[in-house]
């Protein structure tokens, strides 16, 4: 689809994330604490914690900071208690949005999320209103020009669920969440390194937005992502390059 390249949208999303590096430590610390509290502090037995620690290291977080927050979450040190809350809603032209938060004050968080939706043209929905339009999975995205045959053989051998080549040449490797790390490591061992690799909520039915609708949708997404308690925002909008600028 001209002007709605999945690769362009992915690159744009990655660029937006890079621009928000100032918030990375805060978000990663919360993810570490939630993961450790739920699955324990042993990374070898807690894939979610291992992934969070990998993100922390990639953001140059000191090892003692990582350990201190794991200890807080597992009760070895006194700390703040966080909980995860997911919100679902609709953006411009009915595009589906999922907002994952980690908070120590759910009243504050829901008020901020609801305000952002209502002020910038969206609507906060109910639990389950849009989640069915997304798949919880590991996603590794490779740039156009990557050898499709080599990647497919390696990915399926490593235990990936699917390999999808887009019209623009970008290739997605999808995995079960629990298999994400092992597949990523197996591909990296064969010099197949993804441009974007994460456990995500992948939109099953993308909605194309152009012009003013794309601009308004991007503004809503930016406002949601900038909220202090928001960890991640997922959506099914594919915006043209002008709107995503």
C-alpha positions in Angstrom: 0.0 0.0 0.0 1.7 3.2 -1.1 2.4 5.6 1.7 1.6 3.0 4.4 4.8 0.9 4.4 4.9 -1.4 7.4 8.7 -1.0 7.5 8.4 2.8 7.5 5.9 2.6 10.4 8.2 0.3 12.3 11.2 2.6 11.8 9.1 5.6 12.8 8.0 3.8 16.0 11.6 2.8 16.8 12.6 6.4 16.3 9.9 7.7 18.6 11.0 5.3 21.3 14.6 6.4 20.9 13.5 10.0 21.3 12.0 9.1 24.7 15.2 7.7 26.2 14.8 10.0 29.2 12.0 7.8 30.4 13.6 4.4 29.6 15.2 3.9 33.0 11.9 4.6 34.8 10.0 2.2 32.6 12.6 -0.5 32.8 12.8 -0.3 36.6 9.1 -0.8 36.9 9.2 -3.7 34.4 12.0 -5.3 36.4 10.1 -4.9 39.7 6.8 -6.3 38.3 8.6 -9.2 36.6 10.6 -10.1 39.8 7.6 -9.8 42.1 5.5 -12.1 39.9 8.1 -14.7 38.8 10.9 -14.4 41.4 14.4 -12.9 41.2 16.1 -15.8 39.5 16.6 -14.8 35.9 17.2 -18.3 34.7 13.7 -19.3 35.8 12.0 -16.0 34.9 12.1 -15.2 31.2 10.2 -11.9 31.7 12.7 -10.7 34.2 15.6 -11.7 32.0 14.2 -9.7 29.1 13.7 -6.7 31.4 17.2 -6.9 32.6 18.4 -7.1 29.0 16.6 -3.9 28.3 18.1 -2.3 31.3 21.6 -3.3 30.2 20.9 -2.0 26.7 20.0 1.4 28.3 23.3 1.4 30.2 21.7 0.9 33.6 24.3 0.0 36.3 24.3 -3.6 37.6 23.8 -2.4 41.2 20.7 -0.5 40.2 19.3 -3.6 38.5 20.0 -5.8 41.6 18.6 -3.2 44.0 15.3 -3.1 42.2 15.0 -6.9 42.0 15.7 -7.0 45.7 13.0 -4.4 46.3 10.5 -6.4 44.3 11.3 -9.8 46.0 11.0 -8.3 49.5 14.7 -8.1 50.3 14.5 -4.3 50.4 11.6 -2.0 51.2 10.2 -0.4 48.1 7.1 0.9 46.3 4.5 -1.6 45.3 3.5 -1.4 41.6 0.6 -3.1 39.8 0.0 -3.6 36.1 -3.2 -2.3 34.6 -4.2 -2.5 30.9 -6.6 0.0 29.3 -8.3 -0.5 25.9 -9.8 2.2 23.8 -10.3 3.7 20.3 -8.3 6.3 18.5 -9.0 8.3 15.4 -11.4 6.6 12.9 -12.0 3.8 15.4 -8.4 2.6 15.4 -7.8 0.1 18.3 -5.4 1.1 21.1 -4.0 -0.8 24.1 -2.3 1.0 26.9 -0.2 -1.0 29.3 0.6 0.8 32.6 2.5 0.1 35.8 1.4 2.2 38.7 1.4 2.7 42.4 -1.8 4.8 42.2 -4.5 3.4 39.9 -6.9 6.3 40.5 -4.3 8.8 39.2 -3.5 6.5 36.2 -7.0 5.9 35.0 -7.8 9.6 35.2 -4.7 10.5 33.1 -5.4 7.9 30.5 -9.1 8.8 30.2 -8.2 12.5 29.9 -5.7 11.8 27.1 -8.2 9.8 25.2 -11.0 12.3 25.5 -9.0 15.4 24.9 -7.3 14.1 21.7 -10.1 12.5 19.9 -10.3 9.0 21.3 -12.5 7.0 23.6 -11.5 4.8 26.5 -13.2 1.4 26.2 -14.0 -1.5 28.4 -11.9 -4.5 29.2 -11.8 -6.8 26.1 -13.2 -4.1 23.7 -10.2 -4.2 21.4 -7.7 -6.8 22.8 -9.2 -9.5 20.4 -7.7 -7.5 17.5 -4.1 -8.1 18.8 -1.9 -11.2 19.2 0.5 -11.5 22.2 3.7 -12.7 20.6 7.4 -12.3 20.1 8.2 -10.1 17.1 11.5 -9.8 15.3 11.6 -7.5 12.3 14.3 -7.6 9.7 15.1 -5.0 7.1 14.1 -5.2 3.4 16.9 -7.0 1.6 17.4 -9.7 4.3 17.6 -13.2 2.7 14.1 -14.6 3.0 15.1 -18.2 2.5 17.9 -18.1 5.0 15.8 -16.4 7.6 12.9 -18.7 7.1 15.0 -21.8 7.4 16.8 -20.5 10.5 13.6 -19.2 12.2 11.5 -22.3 11.7 14.4 -24.5 12.9 14.7 -22.3 16.0 11.0 -22.8 16.8 9.4 -19.7 15.4 5.6 -19.8 14.7 5.6 -17.8 11.5 7.6 -15.8 9.0 5.9 -13.1 7.1 7.3 -11.0 4.3 5.6 -7.7 3.7 5.0 -6.0 0.4 7.9 -3.5 1.2 10.3 -6.4 1.7 10.5 -6.2 5.5 10.3 -9.7 7.1 8.6 -10.5 10.5 9.4 -13.5 12.5 6.7 -14.3 15.1 7.2 -16.5 18.1 5.3 -17.6 21.2 6.2 -15.2 24.0 8.0 -17.9 25.9 10.1 -18.8 22.9 11.2 -15.2 22.0 14.6 -15.2 23.7 15.6 -18.6 22.4 14.6 -17.8 18.8 16.3 -14.4 18.9 19.5 -16.0 20.2 19.5 -18.7 17.6 19.1 -16.2 14.8 21.8 -13.9 16.2 24.1 -16.9 16.3 23.7 -17.1 12.5 24.3 -13.4 12.1 20.6 -12.7 11.6 20.1 -9.7 13.9 16.6 -8.0 13.9 16.2 -4.3 13.6 13.4 -4.5 16.1 12.9 -7.3 18.6 10.3 -7.4 21.4 7.5 -9.2 23.0 4.5 -7.2 21.9 0.8 -7.0 21.2 0.8 -7.3 17.3 -2.2 -5.9 15.5 -4.1 -8.5 13.4 -6.2 -6.1 11.4 -4.2 -2.8 10.5 -6.2 0.3 9.8 -4.8 2.8 7.3 -4.9 6.4 8.3 -3.8 9.3 6.1 -3.6 13.1 6.2 -5.3 14.8 9.1 -6.5 11.6 10.6 -2.9 10.3 10.8 -1.7 13.5 12.3 -4.4 13.4 15.0 -3.7 9.7 15.7 0.0 10.3 16.2 -0.7 13.2 18.6 -3.0 10.9 20.7 -0.3 8.2 20.7 2.4 10.7 21.7 0.3 12.0 24.6 -0.4 8.5 25.9 3.2 7.4 25.6 4.3 10.5 27.5 2.2 9.7 30.6 4.5 8.8 33.5 2.7 5.5 34.3 2.5 4.2 30.7 4.9 1.4 29.9 3.8 0.6 26.3 1.1 1.7 23.8 0.0 -0.7 21.0 -2.3 0.2 18.1 -3.4 -1.1 14.8 -3.0 2.2 12.8 -0.7 2.3 9.8 -0.1 6.0 9.1 1.2 7.6 6.0 4.6 9.2 6.2 3.2 12.7 6.3 1.0 12.0 9.2 3.7 10.0 11.1 6.2 12.8 10.7 
